[in-house]
Amino acid sequence: MSSLFPTYARKPVSFAEGKGTTLIDENGKSYLDFTSGIAVVNLGHGHEAPLNALKEQGEKLWHVSNLFENTLQEELAAILTQNTPFDLAFFCNSGAEANEAAIKLAKKHTGKNKIITFQQSFHGRTFAAMSATGQEKIKAGYGPMVSEFAILPFNDSEALLNEADENTAAVMLEVIQGEGGIIPAEPAFLEAVQEVCDEKGILLIVDEIQTGIGRTGKRYAYEHTILTPDIATVAKGLGNGYPIGAMLGKSYLRETFGPGSHGTTFGGSPLASAVGKAVVQTIFQEGFLSNTENIGNLLMNMLQEELADNPVVREIRGKGLLIGIECTISASAIADELLNSGLLVVPAGTNVIRLLPPLTVTIEEIKQAVETIKMVLEKQRTLQQTT
Ligand SMILES: *Cc1c(COP(=O)(O)O)cnc(C)c1O
């Protein structure tokens, strides 16, 4: 019997080592990791930039309180906000915490309570972030939610225009819904979002926790769109596996988060900031993300080609290296088959196989993964036909 709370339906495999896209389990079997720890290990396992930063900073200084100045935090904030609408960063330790900060900031800044979010969204597991989330299964059993979230159908401009009013503090959305099943926001919907926010003085919060730090082929997914957000939240990919999150915001929000208004013990420690800085210096450098965009297009095209005539596949969608294959059958059953065949993927939404390889994935690895997916889905097709 395990000594852990059974909060996760864990697969019966335990990994001992990782390098790049490869994971090796305790029995020495190797796997292609197309999960990246769910969009976390964007530079692949054991990448030398964050590894060297961890070693060097680990020898110098791990933690000081946020009662003191922190040069590494300042430097990381500067890189994250450079050439963005944002001027300021608040560092924390996870995605949910970044969203909590965003929700608190938006409410306090506007003096208003309502925050509009969307069905199928995922914003985290803390109480406000859970309340913001548009999925009943996340909330089941936890009693009354934080009440001021209005959760609307996604990509429904009319519903948004009807709900957005003088009591609305913010609209909060994922540009591509990740956990919800790789569901992109439609350009016309985003135009309506930006317009209604501008008109009614509503803050726009983009949750870039899954899509940010290069995952979609740009630094942040909103950069593919016409949006000019007031606040963005990042976490997952920021530390390549070292826990760190951040909320980014425009300069006029500065006074709202004055001394004593919000805080955290661990957030942005020298160790976390040094690792995060090495990650973003690598991913945001000239040329890195155009390669991500190219290899993402290659993966998308290969999947479209190889799976085109398989009736088990309903749709393939996404951007960069955040790709979902929507199937007509359970994604978790397919994920188990892929695992047995040495390929790790994550189910999302209903029936979506989510592919998020490290941004450093090679063309060879892409080919190998597509072959495995093709083979496993062929088998599913045959099973479907015989039953
Ligand atoms: C993972 C995720 C979160 C929550 O992040 P945690 O670090 O697990 O708290 C929030 N929003 C989105 C879009 C996510 O993908």
The ligand as an ORCA input file, in Angstrom:
! r2SCAN-3c Opt
* xyz 0 1
  C      -1.119     23.994    -14.834
  C      -1.958     25.190    -14.988
  C      -2.319     25.976    -13.891
  C      -1.972     25.605    -12.466
  O      -0.590     25.564    -12.245
  P      -0.025     24.836    -10.918
  O       1.442     25.123    -10.977
  O      -0.358     23.392    -11.049
  O      -0.697     25.476     -9.768
  C      -3.067     27.116    -14.116
  N      -3.441     27.469    -15.354
  C      -3.099     26.742    -16.446
  C      -3.519     27.192    -17.792
  C      -2.372     25.570    -16.301
  O      -2.084     24.826    -17.366
*
